[in-house]
Amino acid sequence: MDLNVCLKLLSGALDLKRSDIAEIVTLGGVEVSGSRVDGWLRGQDSTKNATGNSDLAGSRIRRSRVINPDEFHAFCVGLKPWLESLEKNA
């Protein structure tokens, strides 16, 4: 099972923003950045030109990232308390 696809389906169904996903995963016990979440939600073929001072400057690099099982588990654990906090603030 592709966990990135599962995350995309859930985030689409719940209309989650990248910042929401980062907050949910952090609530689940794994701190992640919005940048890392961006990589999870990008297509597998997403690339860009590398820039800067690295040896890769000028070459095409991947922009997508694979969510690992621990990160996806943290998303699942953090989802309920995050949803409950929305209900309390509504």
C-alpha positions in Angstrom: 0.0 0.0 0.0 1.3 3.4 -1.0 1.2 5.6 2.2 1.6 8.8 0.1 -1.6 8.0 -1.8 -3.4 7.2 1.4 -2.3 10.6 2.9 -3.4 12.4 -0.3 -6.8 10.8 -0.2 -7.3 11.6 3.5 -6.1 15.1 3.2 -8.3 15.7 0.2 -11.3 14.3 1.9 -10.7 16.4 5.0 -9.6 19.5 3.0 -6.3 19.7 4.9 -3.7 22.3 4.2 0.0 21.4 4.4 0.3 23.2 7.7 -2.6 21.2 9.1 -0.9 17.9 8.1 2.4 19.1 9.8 0.5 20.0 12.9 -1.4 16.6 12.9 1.8 14.6 12.5 3.5 16.6 15.3 0.5 15.9 17.6 1.0 12.2 16.8 4.6 12.4 18.1 6.8 13.1 15.1 7.9 16.6 14.4 7.9 17.5 10.7 8.2 20.7 8.7 5.8 22.1 6.1 8.5 21.6 3.6 8.6 17.8 4.3 4.8 17.6 4.0 5.1 19.4 0.6 7.3 16.6 -0.6 4.7 14.0 0.5 2.0 15.6 -1.5 3.9 16.2 -4.7 3.7 13.7 -7.6 6.4 11.1 -7.9 7.7 12.7 -11.2 8.0 16.2 -9.7 11.5 17.6 -10.3 13.3 21.0 -10.3 16.6 22.4 -11.3 19.1 22.3 -8.5 20.6 25.6 -7.6 23.1 27.0 -5.1 26.5 25.8 -4.1 26.0 22.1 -4.2 27.6 19.6 -6.6 24.1 19.1 -8.0 23.6 22.7 -9.2 22.2 22.7 -12.7 20.9 19.1 -12.6 17.3 17.9 -12.2 16.4 16.7 -8.7 13.3 15.1 -7.3 10.9 17.2 -5.3 8.7 14.4 -4.0 9.4 12.5 -0.7 8.1 9.2 0.6 6.2 9.3 3.9 7.6 6.6 6.1 5.4 4.3 8.2 6.3 6.1 11.5 5.3 9.4 10.0 2.0 8.0 8.6 1.3 6.4 12.0 1.9 9.7 13.7 -0.6 11.3 11.3 -3.2 8.7 12.2 -2.6 9.1 15.9 -2.7 12.9 15.8 -5.8 13.2 13.6 -8.4 12.5 16.3 -7.0 15.1 18.8 -6.6 17.6 16.0 -10.2 17.1 14.8 -11.4 17.4 18.4 -9.6 20.7 18.9 -11.5 22.0 15.8 -14.8 21.0 17.3 -13.9 22.8 20.6 -12.9 26.0 18.8 -16.0 26.0 16.6 
